[in-house]
Amino acid sequence: MTKLRNTVARGALALALTVAAQPALAQDQSAAAATDNGEIIVTAQKRAENVQQVPLAVSVLSPNQLQAAGVRQFQDLTKLAPSLTIRPAEHPVNANVSLRGVGTFAFGIGVEPSVAVLVDEVPLAFQARAFTDLPDVERIEVLRGPQSTLYGKSASAGLINIITRGPTDTFKIRVNGTATTDNEVGANFSVSGPLSEQLGYVVSGSYARWEGNVTNLFNNQKVNGNDTFNARGKLRWEPSSAAKITLTGNVIRGSTTVGRPFIRFGANAALRGVAGQTPAVTLPGVTVSELNRSISNNYPASTRYNGWGGNLRGDFELGTHSLVSITSYDKFRLDDFLDQDDTSANTANGNNIQVGTFKSKLFTQEFRLLSPGDQPFRYTLGAYFASVRFDRPFSRGPAFSLADWTAYSKSQQLAAFVQADWEFMPNATLTGGARIQNEKIRYAFTSRAAPVGTWSGNASDTAATWRASLKYEFSSTVNAFATVSTGYKGQTYDLTTGFNNNRAAAGPIKPEKSRDIEVGIRSQLFDRKVTLNVTLFDTVYRNLQAQTIETLADGTANFRLTNVGKLGTKGVEIDTVIRPSDTFNLSGSFAILDAKYLDFPVAPCFPLQTAAQGCVTVPGQPTRQNLTGERAVQAPEFKFSIGAEYTPALTDNLRGVVQANWQHTSSVNYVARDPEAFQRAYSIVNLGLGVRDEDRKWEVTAFVNNLFNQQYFPSLANSAGNWGNNQATQVLLPRDFMRYGGVRFSLNY
């Protein structure tokens, strides 16, 4: 096996280096977004365009790519987009999404993410709303770098736009299913077609269930799993050739179970420092090691969530112009239950629980006026309004880290934006855009545990962002561009445990601002059989909003949101697709990233950090460390995904299917400098073998994910404070922590 593994690894590395020398866009030309001539159409600039003509760093992922890479849930997207890192948490609200090493590491309500998530161009209030199985996907667009000019303050580092399938002109039915050797089952379907000459529909639904890969020895039940149901419907009415109105509705319901195994303990570890409360006593039966997949929790840690929403979209032709109106409403609730001590000890310290609820309501209205897209000068004018409210009741206790509070946060945003493209000379296009937005925020916080009190406040802010780009077309299939853009994420309040008079008096956290420079080449060669793209970028974030840890004298850790200073991220992104024949295609996406804190002189120390490791003690003040020049968290220096598919003809009507996907991530820090939160480099290889109909009306594929059984952790936590300030490291296990196999099938008629 070792010889085979080394041979495969050497061969794949050679392939990766060969492909990396020829940058291109990783995309499947069979995606539903492709036109008859092979173009991939995206809406990254809020108008339909060929992705190769868009002067942005954007990747397009098709359903076929998602299947081959084992991507079935939102958090799995990191496998195919190297600049994207998704760090899971004990429940989806605490998870975070980063692009190019920049994301929002915040647990409080009212803090918009740096990476926006949209479904059919409609934003989600909570990223947690996306952490389920993916809906009836037509394509997924990943836009890297600040997108604030067109998409607002919730896209200061980038965005993920999930486009679902729409009604079709003829009757079509699609069914997909998956079953695995470790008891995962999932299925989704969509039915679409016309009801009349003017009316079309699509109805889709999905269900997925996985019991998990962690065993709770307290009750002998599997945890770290999920159970999710989604349903979506679209009704499109075309009363005339100049008008199209689409009504969309969706519902979601699901649950997760939580299990956070311990993989390391110090020799003197004891729960809350109480003599005799050793891991052997408080975690009976658990064998602590890097391969541990067991816990012992006497409280059923889990989440339950449900939500519904809808949007009304109108597309109208007004002479030579087009008007788009999108009205949306979304309501979401997530209840979270956590065994905060993560043990089954029968003492008070072993029965500390955490219970809370996240609730959100979002209303948006957007108008866009688009000039004809085939003119030398074309433009988009837009107006946007959003009103969002978050509510959070929360309690924790009764033994330690006491908390009992309720908070709400509300914001209203009003914005106007414009973007114009001017082909001022043959083959040369200048693009300029600007956005001005005003936001009003207010909050209320009531604490029933120390410090007891009620606080409230409000603030407003007006900001402008802009973008300028120059593109030159050397030919119809090769162009280069340079872009400068700015990003902005508005002010907010730190509405978390420990809110007090000082936080109220300090006012809102300052806005986060960024400046981004990108230079790129987009090309398709050899009769479009080779697509070659490369993007170089350099981005600086000022007043970065991030979650930090405040460790109190008794070992309790509180989380605070603040401005952490200045962060810089630069690097190169390489994407490729090579399609020498209709039976073979090879794709690769690569990211080389240098993300560092440029100015972060006063950062909290991590648990157990010593003076030799940079922790500074100042009498009468919290301990601190200087992270200036340090590598940013959740920012691997090198990451890639390579995929290949071979579909030889077996008969006149059948094709074989051979799929391979290799994902590699270099070492990454989940907490700056903390050796307990460091993940070494790892590679994951997935293989698939199957058969399909020549016209892709059906397909059956057997697959093995994590072929070489490579163990890794997408999240590590230093829990020393709960164990008498002794080494105690917990992890969340990924879906593919151990090798597993399965079968997937699809029907398309």
C-alpha positions in Angstrom: 0.0 0.0 0.0 2.9 2.4 0.8 4.4 1.8 -2.6 1.1 2.4 -4.3 0.4 5.5 -2.3 3.8 7.0 -3.1 3.5 6.1 -6.8 0.0 7.8 -7.0 1.3 10.8 -5.0 4.3 11.3 -7.3 2.2 10.9 -10.4 -0.4 13.3 -9.2 2.2 15.9 -8.1 3.8 15.7 -11.5 0.4 16.2 -13.1 -0.3 19.1 -10.8 3.0 20.9 -11.7 2.3 20.4 -15.4 -1.2 21.8 -15.1 -0.1 24.7 -12.8 2.3 25.9 -15.5 -0.8 26.5 -17.7 -3.4 28.5 -15.6 -7.0 28.2 -16.5 -10.6 28.3 -15.2 -11.7 25.1 -13.4 -15.2 24.5 -14.7 -17.2 21.8 -16.3 -18.3 22.7 -19.8 -21.3 20.4 -19.4 -22.7 22.6 -16.7 -26.3 23.8 -17.0 -25.0 27.3 -17.3 -23.2 26.5 -20.6 -24.5 27.8 -23.9 -24.5 25.8 -27.1 -21.0 27.1 -28.0 -19.5 26.1 -24.7 -19.6 29.5 -23.0 -20.3 29.6 -19.3 -22.8 32.3 -18.4 -22.6 34.0 -15.0 -24.2 36.9 -13.2 -21.2 38.0 -11.2 -21.7 41.6 -12.4 -25.5 41.5 -12.1 -26.0 40.9 -15.8 -25.6 37.7 -17.8 -22.1 37.5 -19.2 -19.6 34.9 -20.5 -17.4 34.2 -17.5 -14.2 34.5 -19.6 -15.1 38.2 -20.3 -15.7 39.1 -16.7 -12.7 41.1 -15.2 -13.1 39.4 -11.8 -11.7 36.4 -10.0 -14.6 34.1 -10.3 -14.9 30.3 -10.3 -17.9 28.4 -11.6 -18.8 25.0 -10.1 -21.2 22.6 -11.9 -23.2 19.8 -10.4 -20.9 17.2 -12.1 -17.9 18.7 -10.4 -19.6 18.7 -7.0 -20.5 15.0 -7.3 -17.0 13.9 -8.4 -15.4 15.7 -5.4 -17.9 14.4 -2.9 -19.5 17.7 -2.3 -23.0 17.4 -1.0 -23.2 20.1 1.7 -22.2 23.7 1.7 -19.2 23.3 3.9 -17.7 20.8 1.4 -17.3 23.6 -1.2 -13.8 24.2 0.2 -12.8 21.0 -1.6 -13.2 22.6 -5.0 -12.4 26.3 -4.4 -8.8 26.5 -3.1 -9.1 30.2 -2.0 -12.1 29.2 0.1 -11.8 27.8 3.6 -14.8 26.8 5.7 -14.2 26.1 9.4 -17.0 24.1 11.0 -18.0 24.6 14.6 -20.2 22.9 17.3 -23.2 24.4 15.5 -23.5 26.2 12.2 -23.8 29.8 13.6 -20.3 29.6 15.0 -18.8 28.2 11.7 -17.0 30.7 9.6 -16.2 31.2 5.9 -13.1 32.9 4.6 -11.8 33.7 1.1 -8.1 34.4 0.6 -7.6 34.1 4.4 -10.2 36.7 5.3 -13.5 35.9 7.0 -15.6 36.9 10.0 -14.5 35.1 13.2 -17.5 36.3 15.3 -20.2 34.6 17.3 -22.3 37.6 18.1 -25.6 38.5 16.4 -25.7 41.4 14.1 -22.2 40.9 12.7 -22.5 40.4 9.0 -20.0 38.0 7.4 -17.1 39.2 5.3 -18.1 36.5 2.7 -21.7 36.9 1.6 -23.8 33.9 0.7 -26.6 34.3 -1.9 -29.2 32.0 -3.3 -30.5 33.1 -6.7 -29.0 36.5 -6.1 -30.9 36.9 -2.8 -28.6 37.3 0.3 -28.9 35.1 3.4 -29.0 36.8 6.7 -27.3 34.0 8.5 -24.5 32.0 7.0 -25.9 29.1 9.1 -28.8 29.1 6.7 -26.5 27.7 4.1 -24.9 25.0 6.2 -27.1 22.2 4.9 -27.2 20.0 1.8 -27.1 22.0 -1.4 -30.4 22.6 -3.1 -31.2 21.9 -6.8 -28.0 23.5 -8.1 -27.5 24.7 -11.6 -24.2 26.3 -10.8 -22.2 27.9 -8.0 -20.3 31.1 -8.5 -17.4 31.9 -6.1 -16.3 35.5 -6.4 -13.0 36.2 -4.7 -12.0 39.6 -3.2 -14.1 42.6 -2.2 -17.5 42.7 -4.0 -19.0 45.6 -1.9 -19.7 47.9 -4.9 -22.3 45.7 -6.4 -23.2 43.5 -3.4 -22.9 45.7 -0.4 -21.3 45.5 3.0 -21.7 41.8 3.5 -19.3 41.0 0.7 -16.1 42.8 1.8 -14.0 39.7 1.2 -16.1 37.9 -1.5 -19.3 36.0 -2.0 -20.8 32.6 -2.9 -23.8 32.8 -5.3 -25.8 29.5 -5.5 -28.0 29.5 -8.6 -30.8 26.9 -8.5 -32.5 25.5 -11.6 -35.4 27.3 -13.1 -38.5 26.3 -15.0 -38.0 24.6 -18.3 -39.9 24.8 -21.6 -40.4 21.0 -21.8 -41.2 18.5 -19.1 -38.1 17.3 -17.3 -37.5 15.2 -14.2 -34.2 14.8 -12.3 -33.6 12.4 -9.5 -30.3 11.9 -7.6 -29.5 9.6 -4.7 -26.6 8.5 -2.6 -26.0 5.7 -0.1 -22.7 5.1 1.7 -21.1 2.3 3.7 -21.2 4.5 6.9 -25.0 4.9 6.9 -25.5 8.1 5.0 -28.5 8.3 2.7 -29.6 11.2 0.6 -31.9 12.0 -2.3 -33.1 15.0 -4.2 -35.4 15.5 -7.1 -36.8 18.3 -9.4 -39.7 18.3 -11.7 -40.1 21.1 -14.2 -42.0 22.0 -17.3 -44.8 24.2 -18.7 -48.3 24.6 -17.3 -49.3 26.6 -20.4 -47.6 28.7 -23.0 -47.1 31.5 -20.5 -46.6 29.6 -17.3 -43.8 27.3 -16.2 -42.8 25.7 -13.0 -40.1 23.7 -11.1 -40.5 21.9 -7.8 -37.5 20.4 -6.1 -36.8 18.7 -2.8 -34.0 17.0 -1.0 -33.5 14.8 2.1 -30.2 13.7 3.7 -29.5 11.8 6.8 -26.2 10.7 8.3 -25.8 9.3 11.8 -22.3 10.6 12.3 -18.8 9.3 12.9 -18.4 9.9 16.6 -19.8 7.5 19.3 -21.1 8.9 22.6 -20.2 6.1 25.1 -22.6 7.6 27.7 -25.6 6.3 25.7 -23.9 4.4 22.9 -25.4 6.7 20.2 -23.7 8.1 17.1 -23.3 11.8 16.9 -21.7 14.5 14.6 -24.4 13.7 12.1 -27.2 15.6 10.5 -30.8 15.2 9.3 -32.0 17.8 6.7 -35.0 18.4 4.5 -35.2 21.1 1.8 -38.0 22.0 -0.6 -38.2 24.7 -3.2 -40.7 25.8 -5.8 -40.6 28.3 -8.7 -43.5 29.6 -10.8 -42.6 31.7 -13.8 -45.2 33.7 -15.7 -44.4 35.3 -19.1 -47.4 37.4 -20.0 -45.6 38.9 -23.0 -42.2 38.7 -24.7 -41.2 41.8 -22.7 -42.1 40.6 -19.2 -41.2 37.7 -17.0 -42.2 37.2 -13.4 -40.8 34.5 -11.2 -42.2 33.6 -7.7 -40.0 31.4 -5.6 -40.7 29.8 -2.2 -38.5 27.5 0.0 -38.6 25.7 3.3 -35.9 24.1 5.3 -35.9 21.9 8.4 -33.2 19.9 10.0 -31.0 19.0 13.0 -27.4 18.2 13.8 -25.8 16.2 16.7 -22.6 17.5 18.3 -19.6 15.5 19.3 -16.1 17.0 20.0 -13.6 14.3 20.8 -10.5 14.9 22.9 -7.3 14.0 21.1 -4.7 15.2 23.7 -4.5 15.6 27.5 -1.7 16.8 29.8 -0.6 14.5 32.6 -2.2 16.6 35.3 -5.5 17.5 33.5 -8.5 17.6 35.8 -12.0 19.0 35.0 -12.1 22.6 36.3 -8.9 21.8 38.2 -10.9 19.6 40.8 -8.7 16.9 42.3 -9.7 13.4 41.1 -11.8 14.7 38.1 -9.3 13.2 35.6 -10.1 12.3 32.0 -10.4 8.6 33.0 -13.1 9.5 35.6 -15.0 12.1 33.6 -14.8 10.5 30.2 -15.2 6.8 31.1 -14.3 4.4 28.3 -12.8 7.1 26.0 -9.3 6.4 24.7 -7.7 9.7 24.0 -5.5 9.8 20.8 -5.2 11.4 17.4 -7.6 8.8 16.1 -10.2 9.1 18.9 -13.8 9.0 17.6 -15.5 8.7 21.0 -16.9 11.1 23.6 -18.8 10.7 26.8 -21.4 13.4 27.2 -24.3 13.3 29.7 -26.3 16.0 27.8 -27.5 15.6 24.2 -25.6 18.3 22.4 -27.4 19.2 19.2 -29.0 21.9 17.1 -32.5 22.1 15.5 -33.3 24.6 12.8 -36.1 25.6 10.5 -36.9 28.4 8.2 -38.8 29.5 5.2 -38.7 32.3 2.7 -39.4 33.5 -0.8 -38.8 36.1 -3.4 -40.6 37.7 -6.3 -38.5 38.6 -9.3 -39.6 40.6 -12.3 -37.7 41.0 -15.5 -39.1 43.7 -17.8 -38.0 45.0 -21.2 -38.4 48.8 -21.4 -37.6 49.7 -24.9 -33.8 49.0 -25.3 -33.3 48.7 -21.5 -34.2 46.0 -19.0 -35.5 46.5 -15.5 -35.0 43.8 -12.8 -36.9 43.9 -9.5 -36.2 41.4 -6.7 -38.2 41.4 -3.5 -37.4 38.8 -0.8 -38.3 37.7 2.7 -36.6 35.1 4.9 -37.2 33.8 8.4 -34.9 31.4 10.2 -34.5 29.9 13.6 -31.8 27.7 15.1 -31.9 26.3 18.6 -28.6 25.1 20.0 -27.9 22.8 23.0 -24.3 22.1 24.1 -22.7 20.0 26.8 -20.4 22.8 27.8 -18.1 20.7 29.9 -18.0 17.9 27.3 -18.0 15.2 29.9 -20.3 12.8 31.7 -19.0 13.7 35.2 -21.8 13.4 37.9 -20.5 16.5 39.7 -21.9 20.0 39.2 -19.0 20.8 37.0 -19.9 17.9 34.8 -23.5 19.1 34.2 -22.8 22.5 32.8 -25.0 23.1 29.8 -25.4 25.9 27.2 -28.8 26.6 25.6 -29.7 29.3 23.2 -31.6 30.4 20.1 -30.7 32.4 17.0 -33.6 34.0 15.1 -33.5 36.2 12.1 -35.9 38.0 9.8 -34.7 39.6 6.6 -36.5 41.7 4.0 -34.8 43.0 0.9 -35.8 45.0 -2.2 -33.5 45.6 -5.2 -34.1 47.4 -8.5 -31.7 47.3 -11.4 -31.8 49.1 -14.7 -29.6 47.6 -17.4 -28.7 49.2 -20.7 -28.2 46.9 -23.8 -25.3 44.5 -23.3 -24.1 44.7 -26.9 -23.2 48.4 -27.0 -19.8 50.0 -26.7 -21.1 51.8 -23.6 -23.3 49.9 -21.2 -24.3 50.4 -17.7 -26.2 49.1 -14.7 -28.0 51.4 -12.2 -29.4 50.0 -9.0 -31.0 50.7 -5.7 -31.1 48.4 -2.7 -32.9 48.3 0.7 -32.5 45.7 3.4 -34.0 45.4 6.9 -32.8 42.6 9.1 -33.4 41.7 12.8 -31.6 39.2 14.9 -32.7 37.9 18.3 -30.7 35.8 20.7 -31.7 34.4 24.1 -28.8 32.6 25.8 -28.0 30.8 29.1 -25.1 28.8 30.4 -24.5 27.2 33.8 -25.1 26.3 36.6 -21.5 25.6 37.7 -19.2 27.9 35.8 -19.1 30.4 32.9 -22.5 31.6 34.1 -24.5 33.5 31.5 -28.2 34.4 31.2 -29.1 37.2 28.7 -31.3 38.2 25.8 -30.3 40.5 23.0 -31.6 41.8 19.7 -29.9 43.7 16.9 -31.6 45.5 14.0 -30.2 47.2 10.9 -31.6 49.0 7.9 -29.5 49.6 4.9 -30.3 51.9 1.9 -27.9 52.0 -1.0 -27.5 53.1 -4.6 -25.0 51.7 -7.1 -23.8 52.1 -10.6 -21.4 50.3 -12.9 -20.5 51.1 -16.5 -18.4 49.5 -19.2 -17.0 51.7 -22.0 -15.2 50.1 -24.9 -13.3 53.3 -25.6 -11.1 51.8 -28.3 -11.2 48.5 -30.2 -10.6 45.6 -27.9 -10.1 47.9 -24.8 -12.8 48.3 -22.1 -12.8 50.5 -19.1 -15.1 49.6 -16.2 -16.0 51.9 -13.3 -18.5 51.4 -10.5 -19.5 53.1 -7.3 -21.8 52.5 -4.4 -23.0 54.8 -1.6 -24.9 53.3 1.3 -26.3 54.4 4.6 -26.9 52.0 7.5 -28.7 52.5 10.7 -28.3 50.0 13.5 -29.7 49.6 17.0 -29.5 47.0 19.8 -30.8 46.1 23.2 -29.0 43.7 25.7 -30.4 42.5 29.0 -28.3 40.4 31.3 -29.8 38.5 34.3 -26.4 37.2 35.4 -23.5 39.3 36.5 -23.1 41.9 35.3 -26.8 42.5 35.7 -28.3 45.3 33.6 -30.0 46.5 30.5 -28.3 48.4 27.7 -29.4 49.8 24.4 -28.0 52.1 21.7 -28.0 53.0 18.1 -25.6 54.3 15.4 -25.6 55.2 11.7 -22.9 55.4 9.1 -22.6 56.4 5.5 -19.9 54.9 3.3 -18.9 54.7 -0.3 -17.0 52.0 -2.2 -15.8 52.0 -5.8 -14.2 49.8 -8.5 -12.2 50.5 -11.6 -11.0 48.0 -14.2 -9.2 48.0 -17.5 -9.5 45.0 -19.9 -7.8 44.4 -23.2 -8.7 41.6 -25.6 -5.8 40.3 -27.6 -8.2 38.0 -29.5 -11.7 36.7 -29.1 -10.4 34.0 -26.6 -7.5 35.8 -24.8 -7.8 38.9 -22.6 -6.0 40.5 -19.7 -7.3 42.9 -17.0 -6.3 45.0 -14.1 -8.7 46.0 -11.3 -8.7 48.2 -8.3 -11.6 47.9 -5.8 -12.5 48.8 -2.3 -14.5 46.9 0.3 -16.5 47.9 3.3 -18.3 46.1 6.2 -20.3 48.3 8.5 -20.1 49.0 12.2 -21.7 46.6 14.7 -22.0 45.9 18.4 -20.4 43.0 20.3 -23.5 41.4 21.7 -22.0 38.4 23.5 -21.5 37.1 27.0 -19.8 39.7 29.2 -21.5 42.8 27.8 -21.2 45.5 30.4 -21.0 49.3 30.9 -17.6 49.5 29.3 -18.7 47.8 26.0 -21.8 50.0 25.9 -19.8 53.1 26.4 -17.3 52.1 23.8 -20.0 52.2 21.1 -20.1 50.2 17.9 -17.1 48.3 16.5 -15.5 50.4 13.7 -16.3 49.6 10.1 -13.9 47.2 8.3 -12.5 48.6 5.0 -10.3 47.1 2.3 -8.4 47.9 -0.9 -7.8 45.3 -3.5 -5.6 45.2 -6.6 -5.9 42.3 -9.1 -4.2 41.5 -12.4 -5.4 38.6 -14.5 -5.3 36.8 -17.8 -8.2 34.9 -19.2 -7.7 32.6 -22.2 -9.0 29.7 -24.2 -6.7 28.0 -26.6 -6.6 25.1 -29.2 -10.1 25.5 -30.3 -11.2 26.1 -26.7 -10.0 22.7 -25.7 -7.7 24.4 -23.1 -8.9 27.1 -20.8 -6.1 29.0 -19.1 -6.6 31.6 -16.4 -4.4 33.2 -13.7 -5.1 36.0 -11.2 -2.6 37.9 -9.0 -4.0 39.8 -6.1 -2.9 42.1 -3.2 -5.5 43.2 -0.6 -5.2 45.1 2.6 -7.9 45.2 5.3 -8.0 47.9 7.9 -9.9 47.7 11.2 -10.5 44.0 10.5 -13.5 42.8 12.7 -12.6 39.6 14.4 -13.4 37.4 17.4 -10.8 37.3 20.1 -10.5 35.3 23.3 -10.4 36.9 26.7 -9.2 34.4 29.3 -10.2 35.2 32.9 -8.3 34.4 36.1 -10.4 31.2 36.8 -9.6 29.8 33.3 -13.0 30.8 31.8 -12.8 31.9 28.2 -15.0 34.7 27.0 -15.2 35.7 23.3 -15.0 39.4 22.3 -15.4 41.1 19.0 -13.1 44.0 18.2 -11.0 45.6 15.5 -7.8 43.7 15.3 -5.8 46.1 13.3 -4.5 45.6 9.8 -4.3 42.5 7.6 -2.8 41.9 4.2 -3.3 39.1 1.8 -1.7 38.5 -1.5 -1.0 35.6 -3.8 -1.8 33.9 -7.1 -4.8 31.8 -8.1 -4.5 29.4 -11.0 -7.4 27.6 -12.6 -7.3 25.2 -15.5 -9.4 22.9 -17.7 -8.0 20.7 -20.4 -10.4 18.8 -22.7 -8.5 17.0 -25.5 -11.5 14.9 -26.5 -15.1 14.4 -25.6 -14.2 11.4 -23.5 -11.5 13.0 -21.2 -11.2 16.2 -19.2 -8.8 17.4 -16.6 -9.3 20.4 -14.3 -7.3 22.0 -11.6 -7.6 24.9 -9.2 -4.6 26.2 -7.3 -4.1 29.0 -4.8 -0.8 30.3 -3.3 -1.6 32.6 -0.4 0.4 34.9 1.8 -2.0 36.3 4.5 -0.4 38.2 7.4 -1.4 40.5 10.2 0.3 43.8 9.2 -0.6 45.6 12.5 -1.9 43.6 15.5 0.3 44.7 18.4 -2.1 43.8 21.2 -3.7 40.4 20.7 -4.8 38.0 23.4 -2.5 35.1 24.4 -3.7 31.6 23.6 -4.2 29.2 26.6 -1.0 28.0 28.1 1.1 30.5 26.1 4.4 31.2 27.8 6.7 34.3 27.8 9.1 32.3 25.6 6.2 31.9 23.1 5.6 35.6 23.0 3.0 36.1 25.8 3.6 39.4 27.6 2.4 40.1 31.2 1.6 43.7 32.1 0.7 44.3 35.8 -3.0 45.1 36.1 -3.8 44.3 32.5 -4.7 41.2 30.5 -1.8 39.2 29.0 -1.1 40.0 25.4 1.0 39.1 22.4 2.2 41.0 19.3 0.9 39.2 16.1 2.2 41.8 13.7 3.9 39.9 10.8 2.3 36.6 11.9 0.5 34.4 9.4 -3.3 34.9 9.5 -5.5 32.2 10.9 -7.4 29.9 8.6 -5.1 30.8 5.7 -3.2 27.8 4.2 -0.2 28.9 2.2 -0.9 26.5 -0.7 -4.0 24.6 -1.6 -5.2 22.8 -4.8 -7.9 20.6 -6.2 -7.3 18.5 -9.3 -10.1 16.5 -11.0 -10.2 14.2 -14.0 -13.0 12.3 -15.8 -12.7 9.7 -18.4 -15.9 8.4 -20.2 -15.0 5.8 -22.8 -17.7 4.4 -25.1 -18.7 0.8 -24.0 -21.5 0.3 -26.5 -23.4 2.6 -28.9 -25.6 3.7 -26.0 -23.3 3.3 -22.9 -20.3 5.1 -21.6 -18.0 4.1 -18.7 -17.3 6.7 -16.1 -13.9 7.0 -14.3 -13.6 10.0 -11.9 -10.7 11.0 -9.7 -10.2 14.0 -7.5 -7.2 15.0 -5.5 -7.4 17.8 -2.9 -4.3 19.1 -1.0 -4.1 21.7 1.8 -0.9 22.9 3.3 -0.5 23.4 7.1 -3.0 25.9 8.7 -3.4 27.7 12.0 -6.8 27.9 13.5 -5.5 30.1 16.3 -2.4 32.2 15.8 0.7 30.5 17.1 -1.2 28.0 19.2 0.4 24.6 18.7 -2.8 22.9 19.9 -4.7 24.5 17.0 -2.3 23.7 14.2 -3.2 21.3 11.4 -0.4 19.8 9.3 -0.6 19.5 5.5 -2.8 16.7 4.2 -4.2 15.3 0.9 -7.5 13.6 0.2 -8.1 11.4 -2.9 -11.5 10.4 -4.1 -12.3 7.9 -6.8 -15.4 6.9 -8.7 -16.2 4.2 -11.3 -19.5 3.8 -13.0 -21.6 3.7 -16.2 -23.9 6.2 -17.8 -26.3 6.5 -20.8 -24.8 8.2 -23.9 -27.3 11.0 -23.5 -26.8 11.2 -19.7 -30.4 10.2 -19.0 -29.1 8.0 -16.2 -25.8 7.3 -14.4 -24.7 4.9 -11.6 -21.3 5.4 -9.9 -19.6 3.6 -7.1 -17.1 5.7 -5.2 -14.5 5.7 -2.5 -13.8 9.0 -0.6 -10.6 9.5 1.3 -9.0 6.5 -0.5 -5.8 6.5 1.5 -7.6 7.1 4.9 -5.9 10.4 5.6 -6.9 11.8 8.9 -7.2 15.6 9.4 -9.2 18.1 11.4 -11.1 21.1 10.0 -11.3 22.6 13.5 -9.2 22.3 16.7 -9.9 23.9 20.0 -7.6 24.5 23.0 -9.8 23.7 26.0 -7.0 24.0 28.6 -9.0 26.5 30.7 -11.6 23.8 31.4 -9.0 21.4 32.6 -7.1 23.3 35.3 -4.9 25.0 32.8 -3.4 21.7 31.5 -3.2 20.5 27.9 -6.7 19.6 26.6 -7.3 19.6 22.9 -10.7 18.9 21.2 -11.6 18.5 17.5 -14.5 18.4 15.1 -14.2 15.5 12.7 -14.8 16.0 9.0 -17.2 14.0 7.0 -14.3 12.1 5.4 -12.2 11.6 8.5 -12.1 7.9 7.7 -12.3 6.2 4.3 -15.8 5.3 3.2 -17.5 4.2 0.0 -20.9 4.4 -1.5 -23.1 4.5 -4.6 -24.7 7.5 -6.3 -27.2 7.5 -9.1 -29.0 10.1 -11.2 -31.9 10.1 -13.6 -32.6 12.9 -16.1 -35.6 12.8 -18.4 
